[in-house]
Amino acid sequence: MKLALFNDWRLGVVTGEEIADITALVPQWSPSWPYAWMLTFIANFDAMRKDIERFVPSAPRYLLEAVELKPPIPQPSKVIAAPVNYPLHQAEMGGVQGVYHGASIKTIEHYGLFLKPPSSIVGPNSMITLPFKGRRTDHEAEVAVVIGKTVKNVVESEAEQAIFGMTGLLDLSVRGQEDRPFRKGFDGFCPLGPVIVTRDEVKDWDNIEFRLTVNGTVRQQGNTGRMIYPIRRLVALASYQTTLYPGDVIATGTPEGVGEILPGDVLTLEVDGVGRLTVSVSRQYAEPPEGMGSWFDPFLVARGAPV
């Protein structure tokens, strides 16, 4: 099943080029506060599934092209992300020709996981504003896993049962020496969507193809089968670090091909089975607020650092 949020935070099932509105089935639905009820819906999805399947044929329907899609998880309790989880991405970031010239770049096995703030999430067709003129900001195309139940210390062999589904994610990243949550945590730096594909429709977690174009040119092509830590291991590791709750998002890492994004760029991430997530980059950079003083100056200068 493909689930999406649209218009005034209504919930729908995507079938072909249409979306069936199933909002009437959602307990405590509210257009002004979608965060809590969406997480509760995910937690109770298995119990509701048969009712949803019976309701969909008679549900109000709209053309997908005629609705405004929202991020399918508007505000999870957390977004957990995997740094350097593809070998060729490790290679392109370090060494003589790397993004961080001459740096020794390690992998997820050394770095562990990090967090992005839920406030960085935006949905399809959003406009992204780059925070620092003169600083390099890169695209990182990823497959994201959505958690379906509360788990702690789940073992890798059972981790799939904790997954609700998958979606597409862009982990936008300012390059520099600041900690990852700062460089990757700006508003708009976590485009998500366009839909959640439920676990039962994912045939092989270790063979999910995805690709990213910038202004129509392919920049990244990846497959989850090439990850250092596969998806089930990521879920297990994350659940050891912290309790996972329904709706939590795990960004599984980016393959080689990361590159700079510039004002006016249009990015399109396509994950097989999920669809296309397109966002645009504003032609204007963000401006530091007046009166912040010289303490803000160091953040405006790019410096070599870990990814």
Contacts in CASP RR format, 6 or more apart in sequence:
PFRMAT RR
TARGET T0000
AUTHOR 0000-0000-0000
METHOD contacts of the structure
MODEL  1
MKLALFNDWRLGVVTGEEIADITALVPQWSPSWPYAWMLTFIANFDAMRK
DIERFVPSAPRYLLEAVELKPPIPQPSKVIAAPVNYPLHQAEMGGVQGVY
HGASIKTIEHYGLFLKPPSSIVGPNSMITLPFKGRRTDHEAEVAVVIGKT
VKNVVESEAEQAIFGMTGLLDLSVRGQEDRPFRKGFDGFCPLGPVIVTRD
EVKDWDNIEFRLTVNGTVRQQGNTGRMIYPIRRLVALASYQTTLYPGDVI
ATGTPEGVGEILPGDVLTLEVDGVGRLTVSVSRQYAEPPEGMGSWFDPFL
VARGAPV
1 13 0 8 1.000
1 49 0 8 1.000
1 52 0 8 1.000
1 197 0 8 1.000
1 198 0 8 1.000
1 200 0 8 1.000
1 201 0 8 1.000
2 13 0 8 1.000
2 14 0 8 1.000
2 15 0 8 1.000
2 195 0 8 1.000
2 196 0 8 1.000
2 197 0 8 1.000
2 198 0 8 1.000
2 201 0 8 1.000
2 274 0 8 1.000
3 11 0 8 1.000
3 12 0 8 1.000
3 13 0 8 1.000
3 14 0 8 1.000
3 72 0 8 1.000
3 195 0 8 1.000
3 196 0 8 1.000
3 198 0 8 1.000
4 11 0 8 1.000
4 12 0 8 1.000
4 13 0 8 1.000
4 14 0 8 1.000
4 19 0 8 1.000
4 69 0 8 1.000
4 70 0 8 1.000
4 72 0 8 1.000
4 194 0 8 1.000
4 195 0 8 1.000
4 196 0 8 1.000
5 11 0 8 1.000
5 12 0 8 1.000
5 34 0 8 1.000
5 38 0 8 1.000
5 69 0 8 1.000
5 70 0 8 1.000
5 71 0 8 1.000
5 72 0 8 1.000
5 74 0 8 1.000
6 12 0 8 1.000
6 19 0 8 1.000
6 62 0 8 1.000
6 67 0 8 1.000
6 68 0 8 1.000
6 69 0 8 1.000
6 70 0 8 1.000
7 67 0 8 1.000
7 68 0 8 1.000
7 70 0 8 1.000
8 31 0 8 1.000
9 30 0 8 1.000
9 31 0 8 1.000
9 34 0 8 1.000
9 70 0 8 1.000
9 74 0 8 1.000
10 21 0 8 1.000
10 23 0 8 1.000
10 31 0 8 1.000
11 21 0 8 1.000
11 22 0 8 1.000
11 23 0 8 1.000
11 26 0 8 1.000
11 29 0 8 1.000
11 38 0 8 1.000
11 41 0 8 1.000
12 19 0 8 1.000
12 20 0 8 1.000
12 21 0 8 1.000
12 22 0 8 1.000
12 23 0 8 1.000
12 59 0 8 1.000
13 19 0 8 1.000
13 20 0 8 1.000
13 22 0 8 1.000
13 52 0 8 1.000
13 56 0 8 1.000
13 59 0 8 1.000
14 20 0 8 1.000
14 64 0 8 1.000
14 195 0 8 1.000
15 56 0 8 1.000
16 64 0 8 1.000
17 63 0 8 1.000
17 64 0 8 1.000
17 65 0 8 1.000
18 61 0 8 1.000
18 62 0 8 1.000
18 63 0 8 1.000
18 64 0 8 1.000
19 61 0 8 1.000
19 62 0 8 1.000
19 63 0 8 1.000
19 64 0 8 1.000
19 67 0 8 1.000
20 56 0 8 1.000
20 59 0 8 1.000
20 60 0 8 1.000
20 61 0 8 1.000
21 59 0 8 1.000
21 60 0 8 1.000
21 61 0 8 1.000
21 62 0 8 1.000
22 52 0 8 1.000
22 55 0 8 1.000
22 56 0 8 1.000
22 59 0 8 1.000
23 29 0 8 1.000
24 55 0 8 1.000
24 59 0 8 1.000
25 48 0 8 1.000
25 51 0 8 1.000
25 52 0 8 1.000
25 55 0 8 1.000
26 37 0 8 1.000
26 41 0 8 1.000
27 37 0 8 1.000
27 40 0 8 1.000
27 41 0 8 1.000
27 44 0 8 1.000
28 36 0 8 1.000
28 37 0 8 1.000
28 40 0 8 1.000
29 37 0 8 1.000
30 37 0 8 1.000
34 70 0 8 1.000
34 74 0 8 1.000
35 74 0 8 1.000
35 75 0 8 1.000
38 73 0 8 1.000
38 74 0 8 1.000
38 247 0 8 1.000
39 76 0 8 1.000
39 77 0 8 1.000
39 245 0 8 1.000
39 246 0 8 1.000
39 247 0 8 1.000
40 246 0 8 1.000
41 48 0 8 1.000
42 146 0 8 1.000
42 148 0 8 1.000
42 164 0 8 1.000
42 246 0 8 1.000
42 247 0 8 1.000
43 148 0 8 1.000
43 149 0 8 1.000
43 150 0 8 1.000
43 246 0 8 1.000
45 148 0 8 1.000
45 164 0 8 1.000
45 198 0 8 1.000
68 125 0 8 1.000
69 123 0 8 1.000
69 124 0 8 1.000
69 125 0 8 1.000
69 193 0 8 1.000
69 194 0 8 1.000
69 195 0 8 1.000
70 123 0 8 1.000
70 124 0 8 1.000
71 121 0 8 1.000
71 122 0 8 1.000
71 123 0 8 1.000
71 124 0 8 1.000
71 191 0 8 1.000
71 192 0 8 1.000
71 193 0 8 1.000
72 146 0 8 1.000
72 167 0 8 1.000
72 192 0 8 1.000
72 193 0 8 1.000
72 194 0 8 1.000
72 195 0 8 1.000
72 196 0 8 1.000
73 121 0 8 1.000
73 146 0 8 1.000
73 167 0 8 1.000
73 192 0 8 1.000
73 196 0 8 1.000
73 247 0 8 1.000
73 249 0 8 1.000
74 121 0 8 1.000
75 118 0 8 1.000
75 119 0 8 1.000
75 121 0 8 1.000
76 118 0 8 1.000
76 121 0 8 1.000
76 245 0 8 1.000
76 247 0 8 1.000
76 248 0 8 1.000
76 249 0 8 1.000
77 118 0 8 1.000
77 245 0 8 1.000
77 247 0 8 1.000
77 248 0 8 1.000
78 115 0 8 1.000
78 118 0 8 1.000
78 242 0 8 1.000
78 248 0 8 1.000
78 249 0 8 1.000
79 115 0 8 1.000
79 116 0 8 1.000
79 117 0 8 1.000
79 118 0 8 1.000
79 120 0 8 1.000
79 121 0 8 1.000
79 190 0 8 1.000
79 248 0 8 1.000
79 249 0 8 1.000
79 250 0 8 1.000
79 251 0 8 1.000
80 113 0 8 1.000
80 114 0 8 1.000
80 115 0 8 1.000
80 238 0 8 1.000
80 241 0 8 1.000
80 242 0 8 1.000
80 248 0 8 1.000
80 249 0 8 1.000
80 250 0 8 1.000
80 251 0 8 1.000
81 113 0 8 1.000
81 114 0 8 1.000
81 115 0 8 1.000
81 116 0 8 1.000
81 171 0 8 1.000
81 180 0 8 1.000
81 184 0 8 1.000
81 250 0 8 1.000
81 251 0 8 1.000
81 253 0 8 1.000
82 108 0 8 1.000
82 112 0 8 1.000
82 113 0 8 1.000
82 229 0 8 1.000
82 234 0 8 1.000
82 250 0 8 1.000
82 251 0 8 1.000
82 252 0 8 1.000
82 253 0 8 1.000
83 107 0 8 1.000
83 108 0 8 1.000
83 111 0 8 1.000
83 112 0 8 1.000
83 113 0 8 1.000
83 114 0 8 1.000
83 180 0 8 1.000
83 253 0 8 1.000
83 307 0 8 1.000
84 90 0 8 1.000
84 93 0 8 1.000
84 105 0 8 1.000
84 106 0 8 1.000
84 107 0 8 1.000
84 108 0 8 1.000
84 111 0 8 1.000
84 228 0 8 1.000
84 253 0 8 1.000
84 307 0 8 1.000
85 107 0 8 1.000
85 108 0 8 1.000
85 227 0 8 1.000
85 228 0 8 1.000
85 229 0 8 1.000
85 234 0 8 1.000
85 252 0 8 1.000
85 253 0 8 1.000
85 254 0 8 1.000
86 222 0 8 1.000
86 226 0 8 1.000
86 227 0 8 1.000
86 228 0 8 1.000
86 253 0 8 1.000
86 254 0 8 1.000
86 255 0 8 1.000
86 256 0 8 1.000
87 107 0 8 1.000
87 226 0 8 1.000
87 228 0 8 1.000
88 226 0 8 1.000
88 255 0 8 1.000
88 256 0 8 1.000
89 253 0 8 1.000
89 254 0 8 1.000
89 255 0 8 1.000
89 256 0 8 1.000
89 257 0 8 1.000
89 258 0 8 1.000
90 105 0 8 1.000
90 106 0 8 1.000
90 107 0 8 1.000
91 256 0 8 1.000
92 98 0 8 1.000
92 99 0 8 1.000
92 256 0 8 1.000
92 257 0 8 1.000
92 258 0 8 1.000
93 99 0 8 1.000
93 100 0 8 1.000
93 103 0 8 1.000
93 105 0 8 1.000
93 258 0 8 1.000
93 307 0 8 1.000
94 100 0 8 1.000
94 101 0 8 1.000
94 102 0 8 1.000
94 103 0 8 1.000
94 104 0 8 1.000
94 105 0 8 1.000
95 101 0 8 1.000
95 102 0 8 1.000
95 103 0 8 1.000
95 104 0 8 1.000
95 105 0 8 1.000
96 102 0 8 1.000
99 136 0 8 1.000
99 138 0 8 1.000
99 175 0 8 1.000
99 258 0 8 1.000
99 307 0 8 1.000
100 175 0 8 1.000
100 304 0 8 1.000
100 305 0 8 1.000
100 306 0 8 1.000
100 307 0 8 1.000
101 304 0 8 1.000
103 304 0 8 1.000
103 305 0 8 1.000
103 306 0 8 1.000
105 306 0 8 1.000
105 307 0 8 1.000
107 228 0 8 1.000
108 228 0 8 1.000
108 229 0 8 1.000
109 228 0 8 1.000
109 229 0 8 1.000
111 306 0 8 1.000
112 237 0 8 1.000
113 234 0 8 1.000
113 237 0 8 1.000
113 238 0 8 1.000
113 241 0 8 1.000
114 179 0 8 1.000
114 180 0 8 1.000
114 181 0 8 1.000
114 184 0 8 1.000
115 181 0 8 1.000
116 171 0 8 1.000
116 181 0 8 1.000
116 184 0 8 1.000
116 185 0 8 1.000
116 189 0 8 1.000
116 190 0 8 1.000
116 251 0 8 1.000
117 181 0 8 1.000
117 185 0 8 1.000
119 185 0 8 1.000
119 187 0 8 1.000
120 184 0 8 1.000
120 185 0 8 1.000
120 186 0 8 1.000
120 187 0 8 1.000
120 188 0 8 1.000
120 189 0 8 1.000
120 190 0 8 1.000
121 188 0 8 1.000
121 190 0 8 1.000
121 191 0 8 1.000
121 192 0 8 1.000
122 128 0 8 1.000
122 187 0 8 1.000
122 188 0 8 1.000
122 190 0 8 1.000
122 191 0 8 1.000
122 192 0 8 1.000
122 279 0 8 1.000
123 191 0 8 1.000
123 192 0 8 1.000
123 193 0 8 1.000
123 194 0 8 1.000
123 277 0 8 1.000
123 279 0 8 1.000
124 191 0 8 1.000
124 193 0 8 1.000
124 194 0 8 1.000
124 277 0 8 1.000
124 278 0 8 1.000
124 279 0 8 1.000
125 278 0 8 1.000
125 279 0 8 1.000
125 280 0 8 1.000
126 188 0 8 1.000
126 191 0 8 1.000
126 279 0 8 1.000
126 280 0 8 1.000
127 279 0 8 1.000
127 280 0 8 1.000
127 281 0 8 1.000
127 282 0 8 1.000
128 172 0 8 1.000
128 188 0 8 1.000
128 189 0 8 1.000
128 191 0 8 1.000
128 261 0 8 1.000
128 279 0 8 1.000
128 280 0 8 1.000
128 281 0 8 1.000
128 282 0 8 1.000
129 187 0 8 1.000
129 188 0 8 1.000
129 281 0 8 1.000
129 282 0 8 1.000
129 284 0 8 1.000
129 285 0 8 1.000
129 286 0 8 1.000
130 137 0 8 1.000
130 261 0 8 1.000
130 263 0 8 1.000
130 281 0 8 1.000
130 282 0 8 1.000
130 285 0 8 1.000
130 286 0 8 1.000
131 137 0 8 1.000
131 174 0 8 1.000
131 186 0 8 1.000
131 285 0 8 1.000
131 286 0 8 1.000
132 174 0 8 1.000
132 285 0 8 1.000
132 286 0 8 1.000
132 299 0 8 1.000
132 300 0 8 1.000
133 285 0 8 1.000
133 300 0 8 1.000
134 300 0 8 1.000
134 302 0 8 1.000
135 174 0 8 1.000
135 175 0 8 1.000
135 176 0 8 1.000
135 300 0 8 1.000
135 301 0 8 1.000
135 302 0 8 1.000
136 174 0 8 1.000
136 175 0 8 1.000
136 260 0 8 1.000
136 302 0 8 1.000
137 172 0 8 1.000
137 173 0 8 1.000
137 174 0 8 1.000
137 175 0 8 1.000
137 260 0 8 1.000
137 261 0 8 1.000
138 172 0 8 1.000
138 173 0 8 1.000
138 175 0 8 1.000
138 258 0 8 1.000
138 259 0 8 1.000
138 260 0 8 1.000
138 261 0 8 1.000
139 170 0 8 1.000
139 172 0 8 1.000
139 212 0 8 1.000
139 214 0 8 1.000
139 219 0 8 1.000
139 220 0 8 1.000
139 258 0 8 1.000
139 259 0 8 1.000
139 261 0 8 1.000
139 267 0 8 1.000
140 170 0 8 1.000
140 171 0 8 1.000
140 172 0 8 1.000
140 173 0 8 1.000
140 253 0 8 1.000
140 254 0 8 1.000
140 258 0 8 1.000
141 170 0 8 1.000
141 210 0 8 1.000
141 211 0 8 1.000
141 212 0 8 1.000
141 219 0 8 1.000
141 220 0 8 1.000
141 222 0 8 1.000
141 254 0 8 1.000
141 255 0 8 1.000
141 269 0 8 1.000
142 168 0 8 1.000
142 169 0 8 1.000
142 170 0 8 1.000
142 171 0 8 1.000
142 210 0 8 1.000
142 251 0 8 1.000
142 252 0 8 1.000
142 253 0 8 1.000
142 254 0 8 1.000
143 166 0 8 1.000
143 168 0 8 1.000
143 169 0 8 1.000
143 208 0 8 1.000
143 210 0 8 1.000
143 224 0 8 1.000
143 231 0 8 1.000
143 252 0 8 1.000
143 253 0 8 1.000
143 271 0 8 1.000
144 166 0 8 1.000
144 167 0 8 1.000
144 168 0 8 1.000
144 169 0 8 1.000
144 192 0 8 1.000
144 249 0 8 1.000
144 250 0 8 1.000
144 251 0 8 1.000
144 252 0 8 1.000
145 163 0 8 1.000
145 165 0 8 1.000
145 166 0 8 1.000
145 231 0 8 1.000
145 234 0 8 1.000
145 235 0 8 1.000
145 249 0 8 1.000
145 250 0 8 1.000
145 252 0 8 1.000
146 163 0 8 1.000
146 164 0 8 1.000
146 165 0 8 1.000
146 166 0 8 1.000
146 167 0 8 1.000
146 196 0 8 1.000
146 247 0 8 1.000
146 248 0 8 1.000
146 249 0 8 1.000
147 162 0 8 1.000
147 163 0 8 1.000
147 164 0 8 1.000
147 235 0 8 1.000
147 244 0 8 1.000
147 245 0 8 1.000
147 246 0 8 1.000
147 247 0 8 1.000
147 248 0 8 1.000
147 249 0 8 1.000
147 250 0 8 1.000
148 162 0 8 1.000
148 163 0 8 1.000
148 164 0 8 1.000
148 165 0 8 1.000
148 246 0 8 1.000
148 247 0 8 1.000
149 161 0 8 1.000
149 162 0 8 1.000
149 164 0 8 1.000
149 246 0 8 1.000
150 243 0 8 1.000
150 244 0 8 1.000
150 245 0 8 1.000
150 246 0 8 1.000
151 162 0 8 1.000
151 239 0 8 1.000
151 243 0 8 1.000
151 244 0 8 1.000
152 239 0 8 1.000
152 243 0 8 1.000
152 244 0 8 1.000
153 239 0 8 1.000
153 240 0 8 1.000
154 161 0 8 1.000
154 162 0 8 1.000
154 235 0 8 1.000
154 236 0 8 1.000
154 239 0 8 1.000
154 244 0 8 1.000
155 236 0 8 1.000
156 232 0 8 1.000
156 233 0 8 1.000
156 235 0 8 1.000
156 236 0 8 1.000
157 232 0 8 1.000
159 231 0 8 1.000
159 232 0 8 1.000
159 233 0 8 1.000
159 235 0 8 1.000
159 236 0 8 1.000
159 239 0 8 1.000
160 199 0 8 1.000
160 205 0 8 1.000
160 232 0 8 1.000
160 235 0 8 1.000
162 235 0 8 1.000
162 239 0 8 1.000
162 244 0 8 1.000
163 199 0 8 1.000
163 231 0 8 1.000
163 235 0 8 1.000
164 196 0 8 1.000
164 198 0 8 1.000
164 199 0 8 1.000
164 246 0 8 1.000
164 247 0 8 1.000
165 196 0 8 1.000
165 197 0 8 1.000
165 198 0 8 1.000
165 199 0 8 1.000
165 202 0 8 1.000
166 196 0 8 1.000
166 197 0 8 1.000
166 199 0 8 1.000
166 202 0 8 1.000
166 208 0 8 1.000
166 271 0 8 1.000
166 274 0 8 1.000
167 192 0 8 1.000
167 193 0 8 1.000
167 194 0 8 1.000
167 195 0 8 1.000
167 196 0 8 1.000
167 197 0 8 1.000
167 249 0 8 1.000
167 271 0 8 1.000
167 274 0 8 1.000
168 192 0 8 1.000
168 193 0 8 1.000
168 194 0 8 1.000
168 210 0 8 1.000
168 269 0 8 1.000
168 271 0 8 1.000
168 274 0 8 1.000
168 277 0 8 1.000
169 190 0 8 1.000
169 191 0 8 1.000
169 192 0 8 1.000
169 193 0 8 1.000
169 249 0 8 1.000
169 251 0 8 1.000
169 269 0 8 1.000
170 190 0 8 1.000
170 191 0 8 1.000
170 212 0 8 1.000
170 267 0 8 1.000
170 269 0 8 1.000
170 277 0 8 1.000
170 279 0 8 1.000
171 184 0 8 1.000
171 189 0 8 1.000
171 190 0 8 1.000
171 251 0 8 1.000
171 253 0 8 1.000
171 254 0 8 1.000
172 184 0 8 1.000
172 186 0 8 1.000
172 188 0 8 1.000
172 189 0 8 1.000
172 190 0 8 1.000
172 191 0 8 1.000
172 261 0 8 1.000
173 180 0 8 1.000
173 183 0 8 1.000
173 184 0 8 1.000
173 189 0 8 1.000
173 258 0 8 1.000
173 307 0 8 1.000
174 183 0 8 1.000
174 184 0 8 1.000
174 186 0 8 1.000
175 183 0 8 1.000
175 302 0 8 1.000
175 304 0 8 1.000
175 305 0 8 1.000
175 307 0 8 1.000
176 183 0 8 1.000
176 302 0 8 1.000
176 303 0 8 1.000
176 304 0 8 1.000
176 305 0 8 1.000
177 303 0 8 1.000
177 304 0 8 1.000
177 305 0 8 1.000
177 306 0 8 1.000
178 299 0 8 1.000
178 305 0 8 1.000
184 190 0 8 1.000
190 251 0 8 1.000
191 267 0 8 1.000
191 269 0 8 1.000
191 277 0 8 1.000
191 279 0 8 1.000
192 249 0 8 1.000
192 277 0 8 1.000
193 274 0 8 1.000
193 277 0 8 1.000
194 274 0 8 1.000
194 275 0 8 1.000
194 276 0 8 1.000
194 277 0 8 1.000
195 274 0 8 1.000
195 275 0 8 1.000
197 273 0 8 1.000
197 274 0 8 1.000
201 273 0 8 1.000
202 208 0 8 1.000
205 224 0 8 1.000
205 230 0 8 1.000
205 231 0 8 1.000
205 232 0 8 1.000
206 224 0 8 1.000
206 225 0 8 1.000
206 230 0 8 1.000
206 231 0 8 1.000
207 223 0 8 1.000
207 224 0 8 1.000
207 225 0 8 1.000
208 223 0 8 1.000
208 224 0 8 1.000
208 225 0 8 1.000
208 271 0 8 1.000
208 272 0 8 1.000
209 221 0 8 1.000
209 222 0 8 1.000
209 223 0 8 1.000
209 271 0 8 1.000
209 272 0 8 1.000
210 221 0 8 1.000
210 222 0 8 1.000
210 223 0 8 1.000
210 269 0 8 1.000
210 270 0 8 1.000
210 271 0 8 1.000
210 272 0 8 1.000
211 218 0 8 1.000
211 220 0 8 1.000
211 221 0 8 1.000
211 222 0 8 1.000
211 269 0 8 1.000
211 270 0 8 1.000
212 218 0 8 1.000
212 219 0 8 1.000
212 220 0 8 1.000
212 221 0 8 1.000
212 267 0 8 1.000
212 268 0 8 1.000
212 269 0 8 1.000
212 270 0 8 1.000
213 219 0 8 1.000
213 267 0 8 1.000
213 268 0 8 1.000
213 270 0 8 1.000
214 259 0 8 1.000
214 261 0 8 1.000
214 265 0 8 1.000
214 266 0 8 1.000
214 267 0 8 1.000
215 265 0 8 1.000
215 266 0 8 1.000
216 266 0 8 1.000
216 268 0 8 1.000
219 257 0 8 1.000
219 258 0 8 1.000
219 259 0 8 1.000
220 254 0 8 1.000
220 255 0 8 1.000
220 256 0 8 1.000
220 257 0 8 1.000
220 258 0 8 1.000
221 255 0 8 1.000
222 255 0 8 1.000
223 255 0 8 1.000
224 230 0 8 1.000
224 231 0 8 1.000
224 252 0 8 1.000
226 255 0 8 1.000
227 252 0 8 1.000
227 253 0 8 1.000
229 237 0 8 1.000
231 252 0 8 1.000
234 250 0 8 1.000
234 252 0 8 1.000
235 244 0 8 1.000
235 250 0 8 1.000
238 244 0 8 1.000
238 250 0 8 1.000
261 267 0 8 1.000
261 281 0 8 1.000
262 281 0 8 1.000
263 281 0 8 1.000
263 282 0 8 1.000
263 283 0 8 1.000
263 284 0 8 1.000
263 285 0 8 1.000
264 280 0 8 1.000
264 281 0 8 1.000
264 282 0 8 1.000
264 283 0 8 1.000
265 280 0 8 1.000
265 281 0 8 1.000
266 278 0 8 1.000
266 279 0 8 1.000
266 280 0 8 1.000
266 281 0 8 1.000
267 278 0 8 1.000
267 279 0 8 1.000
267 280 0 8 1.000
267 281 0 8 1.000
268 276 0 8 1.000
268 277 0 8 1.000
268 278 0 8 1.000
269 276 0 8 1.000
269 277 0 8 1.000
269 278 0 8 1.000
270 276 0 8 1.000
270 277 0 8 1.000
271 277 0 8 1.000
288 296 0 8 1.000
288 300 0 8 1.000
END
